Amino acid sequence: MQWAEALKEVSVIESAGDAGDVACVEYDSRRVRPGAAFVAMRGGTTDGNRYVDAAIAQGAVAIITDSRDAYTKLRLEHPSIAAAYVEHGRRALAELSVAVLGHPERKLAVSAVTGTNGKTTTAYLLEQILRSVGRKCVLIGTIETHVGDEVRVSEHTTPEASDLLKIFADGVAAGATEAVMEMSSHALDQERVWGIPVDVAIFTNLTQDHLDYHGTMEKYAAAKAKLFEGVGTAPPRVAVLNADDQPGRTLIGSVDPMRVMSYGIVTGEFRAENVSLVAGRTSFDWRTPEGTVSIEYSLTGRVNVYNLMAASCAALARGLSMQEVVEAAHDLDEVPGRFQVVNGSFGVGFTVVVDYAHTDDALRNLIALGRNLARQGRVITVFGCGGDRDRTKRKKMGRAAGQGSDLVVLTSDNPRSEDPNSIIDEILGGVRETTVECFVEPDRSEAIRLAISQAQPGDIVLIAGKGHEKVQIFRDHTVAFDDSEVAAEALLPVLRNIRATVASKKERAER
C-alpha cells in the first residue's frame, strides 16, 4: 500500500517524506525487510526508538516514532527516509497495520475472552462449537494459534497488533469468518488490541494474578473492563458475564446498552442445574430464557461447567441454535494442559493429572476437583511458582495447597531470574500454616517422580502450574520440559512392576 494513503489512517502529529509502496509493518527491527515500515515505540522493558538505525540498515523505507527526539534525529541523519511522529506508538502500530493489510479485522466476527482463569479453555470450546456447524475460524490464545485448519505455535497469549492482524489477514485468506481470541489484561492495558472491533465479549472471573504488573486488584479489574468499553472501537454488541463472580456482577450493572448474557450455577440468566461430575464426564440441565436442555460432555470439573456455559452463550450470540450447541458439546475435545489425564495413569490404579493452575484460586479449584474424584484416596499436589511474577500469591498458593491436599511436593516452576529455593521458601510460609505433609524437591522432574512414587491405588496426583508449556525458563537458559511427558516416563516403572506382578501371579496359578 502507498505510504501516503496508509498514513491517512494513523493519528499523526507530524510527518515528512514519502516512502512510496510499503510492503509490511514491523515493530521488531530484526524482522524488518526491504520495503517495510518500522514502528519505533516505547515499551515496558525496552524502547524501540533505540533500533531505528538497525531497522533502516535492514531496509526500512519509513519510520513511525513516538519520540520527538527520535523523530528530530531521524530527519537530520536520514532525510531520505519517510518519517512520522505520533503520540501513541502502539495505536500507530495498529492503525498502520490495518491500513497496509486491508482491514482484515472488518472481515471477521471477533469473540474475545478475558478473565483470570478459564480464558484458554473457553476460547478452545467456543472455536470447537463454531467449527461444528461449518464455520471456519481463527483462534488466538495461550497454547496455540489456529488459522483455519492450520495450527501454529503461540508466542504470546495476545500478540502485538501487527502480528495479530497478520494472523487475521491469513485467516481471511483461508476463508475464515470468525475469530476467537484471548485478550489478556496486559494486552488490554497496553492497547495491543487497539481498533479490534469485538462482537461478543466474554468474562470468566477475576482472582489475584499479575499484581507484579498492575500493582493493585482495582487496576487489574480496570484493565479487564476495557474489553467491554471498546479499545479504540465501539463497545461489543454482546457481553457474556459470569454472574457467580463478584467482578462479573459488577460488570453486569455497567455495560448498558449492550446485550448482556449472564451465566452461572448459583445465579444468572443462563444457569446450570442438577450438575453431575464424574471423571471424564460432566452433565447438567441448562436453564435458559428459551427453555431447559440437558448437556453432557467429556470435560471434567465444576470449572468446566462455567467454561462451557460461557462458550455456549457466546455461540448463541453468534447465531447458533440451542440444539446445535447441545450437539457440539457432546463431541468436545479436551484442552491441552487443562486437567489433562496423563497417558498410562489409568493402568496403575491412581490418576495423574497435569493442569495450568497457577493462582491460589485456580489451585484451590483444581484440588477440590481432585478431592471429588479421588473420593477415598489421597490428593497429592506438585507445584511451584513462577519467578519475576507476583510474589504476593506465593504464600496464598502454599496455604491453598496445604489446606486441600494430603501431601504437597514443592518444586520449581519457571524461576526465570530468581533463585528457585528462595521462591520455594516463600511458598513454604503458606504451607506451614497448615498441617499437611510436605516434601521439597527443586528439580521439577525429580519432584514429579517423587509424587508418583508416593501414590497408592485410589490416589490422584495433581501436577500444577505449567500445563501445556513445553519449556522451563531459568536465569540464563531455557530447557525443554513437558509435565505430561515427564509424568508418563515416571509411570513406566510402576506399570512394569504391575505387569510383572500380574505375570508372576498368573505363572504361579498355572503351576
N, C-alpha and C positions, 0 to 999 in steps of 0.2 A: 504494500500500500504506500501511496505517496506520503512523505513526511508532513507536508503542509496540511493535507486532509486529515491525517491521523491526529495531528496536534490540535485540531479544532475540538476534539472531544476531551482534551486534557485541560484542567484548570491551571493555566499558565500565568505567572506573574510577569515574566519577561522572556523573550526568545530572540534568537538570531540565526541566520543561515538557513540553508535548505539542503537536506540530505538526499533528495530525490526519492527513490523507492527504498522502503525499509523492509527487510526480509523477515525479521523476527525481533522479539523483545526479550532482553535478559537483564537480570539483576546480579548475576554472578559473573565476574569478569573472566573466569576460567572457561565459561561456556560460550563466550562471545565468538562469533564467526563473522567473516566479511559481510557487510550489509546490515549488521544488527544495530538496533538502538539499545543503549545501555542506560538503565535507570540506577543512578547512584543515590542510595538512601541511607539514612542513619537508622541503625537497628539497636537491639538491646545489648549485643556483645561486640559488634564491630560497626564501622562506618564505611559504607560502600563508596563514599567520596574519596577514600584513600586509594581506590583502584581504578580511577578514571584513566590514568595514563596506561595502565595494563590493558584496559578494555580497548583503548584506541590502538594499541600495539597489536591487538588480536583482530582488528579490522572493523571496529565500531564506526559507524558513519554519523551517529547522532548520540548526544548525551542529554539526559534529563537529570537534574540535581536538585536536592532540597537544601543546599548550602549556598548562600550568597557568595561566600569567599571562594568556593569551588567553581562557581559559575564565572566569577570575575577572572580567576586564574585560567580557566579554560579558554575564555575569549582572548586573553593575552597570548597564551602559549600555543593554542590550536585554533586559530581564527578560521580555518577552512572546515572545521567540524561544526555541524549544526548543533545548537545548544538551546536548552530551555531551563528556566529556573522556576521551581514550584514550591509551594508551602508544605504540602504533604507528599512525601516520596512514595509511600505505599498506595495512596489513592492514584497517583500518577501512573504507577506500575499497572494498576488495574485498568485505568482509563485508556492508556495507550495500547494495552494488550487486547482489549475488546475491539478496539478500532482496527488494529492490524489483523486480527483473526476473524473479523467479520461478524462480531457479536454472536458467538455460539451460545451464550447464556440465555439468549432470547428464543432459542430453538429447542430448549429443554424445559420440562416442568420439574422444578427443583424441590425436593423434600429434604429438609435439614434437621438433624438430631443434635440436641445439646443436653448436658447434664453431667453429673459426676460419674455415675455408674450406669451401665446399660447402653451407652451410645452405640458401641460396635455391634452388639447383638441385635438391637432394634433396627439398625441400618441393614444388617445382613438379612434379617427376617423380612423387612419391607421389600428389599430388592427381590427376594425369592417369591414373595406373593405377587408382585407386579409381573415378574417373568412368567409366573404360572398361567397368566392369561395372554401371553404372547407379546408383552411389551419389552422392547429392547432397552437396556438400562446402562447407565454409568454408575458405578459405585466407588466412592472415595472414602477411605477410612483407615483405621489404625493398622489392621492386619494386611490388607492388600487392596489393590485398585482393580476394578473391572471396567473394561471398555467393550461393551457388547459381550462377546464370548471370550475376549482376551483377558488374561489375568496378569497383572503387573505387580511388582513389589512396591509397597508404600514406604516412603522415607519419612513422612510426617502424617499425623492424623489429618490435618488440614494444610495443604501446601500453600506456598506463596501464590499470589493472584495469577501471575503469568503462567506458572506450572499448572495451576488449577484450570485455567481457561484453555490451555493446550489440550488437557485431557478432555474437556468439554468438546473442543473442536474435533478431536479424534473420534469421540463418541457420536457426534452428529454425522461425521463422515461414514461411520459404521452403521448408521441407521437408527441410533438411539433417539428416543423421545422423552425419556425420563432420566433424572439424575437423583441419586440418593447419596447423601453425604453427612459425615460427622462434622460438626462445627465446634471446635474446642474453644474454651474460654480465652486462650491465648490468641487464637485467630480472630475472634470477635473483638477483643480489646485492641489488637494491633491493626485491625481493619484489613487483614489479608483477604477477606471476603467482600471487600468494598464493591458495590454495584451489582452483586449477585441477587437477582430477584427470586425470593423464596416463595413458593406457592403454599407449601404445608410445612409448618414449623413444629417440632416435637420436643417436649421437655420431659426428661425421665425422672430426675431427682437432683437434690443438692445436698452433699455432705462435705466434710472438710477435706480439701486437697488443694494443691498448688498455692498454698499461702506463701511459699518462698517467692512467688512471682506477684500475686495480687496483694499480699500483705494482710488483708482482713477478709472475713467472710462476706461482709457487705459489698466490698469491691468485687469479690469473686461472683456474687449473685448479680451484681450490676452488669458485669461482662456477659454473663449468660443471657440476661434480659435483653441485650442488644439485638439478639436474633428476632425477637418479637416486635421490636421497634423498627427494624429495617436498617441495614448498614449501607447508607447511601442510596436506598431504594424505599419504596412504599412498604408498609408492614405486610407480612404474609397474609394470604387470603384466609387460611385456616390455622388455628393454633390447637395442637393436641397436647393436653396438660395432665399431669399426674395429680389427681385430687387428694390422694392419700399423703402427699408430701407437702409440708407447710409452705416452702417456697413456691410449689406448684399452685397451691390455693391462693397465694398472694398474686401470682400472675393471672389467675382466672379473673380476678377483680380489676385487672389493669390493662387488658388487651383489647377492649372495645375500640372500634366496632367490628373487629374481626369475628368470624365464626369460631366459637370455642367448642371443642370436643373434649370433655373431661372423662378420665378413666380411673378406675381403682378397684380395690377389693372391699374396702370399708365404705367408700362413698364414690360418687362420680356418676355422670350421665350414662356411661358405658361401664357396667360393673360385673366383675366375676363372682359368681356364687357357686356353692357346692364344689369347692376346689378339691380335687383329689390328686395327691402327689405320691408317686412311687418311682423307683429308679427306672429311668428310661421311658417314662410315660407320665403325662400330666393331662388332666381333663377338668373342665369347668363349664358351668352354664353361663353364657354371656348375655346378660340382660341389657338391652339397648332400646332406644326410642322406637325402633322398628320391630321390636319383639325379642324373644329369648331363643337363642340357638345353643346347641351343645358343641363344644370344641374339644378335640383330642389331638395331641401331638406328642412327639418323642423327646422334646427337651425336658430337662429335669429342674424342678425347684420353683419356689414361690416367686423369686425374682424374675423368672422367665414368664410367669403369668403376666406381670407388669409389662415386660418387654414385648410380648406377643400382642397384648391389648393396645400398646402404643403403636406398633406396626400396623395392626389391623384397622385401628381408627384412621391412620394416615392413608391406608389403602382405600378405605371407604371414601375419604375425602378426595382421593384421586379417581373416583368414579367406579370402583369395583362394587359388585353386589355382595350382600351378606353371604350368600351361598358360595360365591367364588372365594371369599376369604376363608370360610369353613373348610372347603375342599383343599385349598392351598395349605392350610395349617397342618392337615393330616400328613402331608408329604415333606414337611420342612426338614432340612439337614441341620446337624449341629454346627455351631460356630467354633472354629479352631481356637483352642486355649480358653474356652469358656465352659467350665465344668466338663472337661474332656476326659473321658474314662480311658486310661492307658491300656493299650493292647496287651493282653496276657494276664491282666489282673483278675479277670473272671475265673481263670483256671486255678487260682491259688487260694481261694476261699475268702479273700479280702479284696477290697476295691481300692484302686489308686487313681486319684483324680488330679488333673492339672487345671489351674484356674488363674485368671489375671488379677484377682482381688488384691488391690494394693492400697486400700484405705481401711480405716478401722471399721467403718460401716459395711463395706463390701466383705471384709474378712469375717465380721460377725454373722452376716447373712450366709456366707459360704459354710461356716462351721455349723450354723443352725440346720442347714440343709444336710450336711454330713451326719449330724446327730439324728436327724429324722430317718435317714437311710440306713445308718448303722444299727439303729434300734438297740439291740442287746450288746453290740460290740463297742469298741472304743473309737474315739476320734483322735487321730494323730496328725498334728499340723506342722508343716515345714514352711518357714517363710523368713524373709529379711526385709529390709527397707532400702530404697534407692538412695545413693549418695547425691549430694548437691541438690537436694529437693527438700520439701517442707519437713523440718526436723520435729515440729510440734506434734506430728501424728505418730511418731515412733513409739512413744510411751503408751499412747492410746491403743495402738495396734497390739503391743505386748499385752496390755490388760485384756483386750478383747479375746486374744488367743488363749490366754491363761484361764479366763472365765468360762470359755466354751469347750476347751479341749481336755482330753485325758492325758495327753503327752504333747509337749511342744519341742520341736527341734529348731533352734535359731541358727540362721546361716546368713550368707551374703546374698544380696540381690544384684544390682548394678552399682557397685560402690563409687564408680567414677573417680573423682579426685580425693575422696575421703578414705580414711583407714577403715576397712571392714570391721575390725574389732571395736573401734570407737562407736560405730553405728549400732552394733550388737549390744554394747553396754547401755546405750540409751534405750533400746527396746527392752532390755532386761529390767529396767526400772519399773516398767508396767507389769511385766510377767511376775516380778517378785511381790506385787500387791495381791497375788493370788497364791493358791496352794498347789498349783499344777506341777507335775514333774517336768523338768526342762533340761535338755541337752544343748550344748553349744558346739557347733561344728562350722567354722567359717568357710570351709571348702564345700561349695554347694553340691557337687557330685557326691562327696562322702556323706553329706547331710541327708541326701535323698536315699542313699544306700542304708544309712543308719536307721532312718524312719521305717523303711521297708523291712529291715531285719527285725525290727521290734513288733511288726504287725502279726496278729493272730487271726484265725478264721473269724469272720464276722466284723472285723475292724474296717475302718476306712481311713486311708492316708490322703491328706489334702496337701498338695504342693502349690503354694500360693505366691503370687506376686509378678511372675513373668509371663505366664500363659503362653501365647503364641510366639513369643520372642525367640529368635534363633541365635542370639549372641549374648555374651556377658561383657559389660564395659568396666574396665579398670582405669586407674590413673593414666597409665602410659601405653595401654594396649587393649585390644578387643579380641575375645576368643569366641569361636563357635560354641554355642551351648543351647540345647533344646531340652527343657524339663521332661517332656514326654519321652524323648529318646533315652535320656539317662535313666529314667524310671523303668522303661521297658528292658533295658540292659540289666538293671538291678534285679528285675523279676526273673531273669533267665535261670540263675542257680536255684531259686525257690521252685520254679517249675520242674527243673531237672530232678531235684530231690523228691518232689511229689511223684513224678513219673517212676523214679527208681523204687520208691517205697511201694507203689502200686504193683510194679512188676515183680518185686520180691514177694509180696503177699500172694500174688497170682501163682508164682512159681512154687511156693510152699504148699498152697492149696492143691496144686496139680500132683504133688508128690504123695 
